[in-house]
């Protein structure tokens, strides 16, 4: 019986954390929509800048989801309005 309760609690916590992660990733500043995800901060900023210069959007910002390190790229979300 104890194993069943532990498994049920584990399953519920995994499901709730997955739902929380999914909704948090989509939340941005009011009026902004996520344009894309990029591996490097300069890539995110460059695409945001070019889109602004080409009048595709009026403003942008890059959100750091996971910072880069010496061995791998990170994860950066480009938000545009």
Residue pairs with C-beta under 8 A, 6 or more apart in sequence:
25 65
25 77
26 34
28 34
28 63
28 77
28 79
29 61
29 79
29 81
31 81
32 61
32 79
32 80
32 81
33 79
33 80
33 81
34 77
34 78
34 79
35 47
35 48
35 51
35 57
35 60
35 78
35 79
35 80
36 47
36 77
36 78
37 65
37 75
37 76
37 77
37 78
38 44
38 47
38 62
38 75
38 76
38 77
38 78
39 68
39 73
39 74
39 75
39 76
40 68
40 73
40 74
40 76
41 62
41 64
41 68
41 74
41 76
43 76
44 62
44 76
44 77
44 78
45 62
47 78
48 60
48 61
48 62
48 78
48 80
49 60
51 57
51 60
51 80
52 58
52 59
52 60
56 80
57 80
57 81
58 81
59 80
59 81
60 78
60 79
60 80
60 81
61 78
61 79
62 76
62 77
62 78
62 79
63 76
63 77
63 79
64 74
64 75
64 76
65 74
65 75
65 76
65 77
66 74
66 75
67 74
68 74
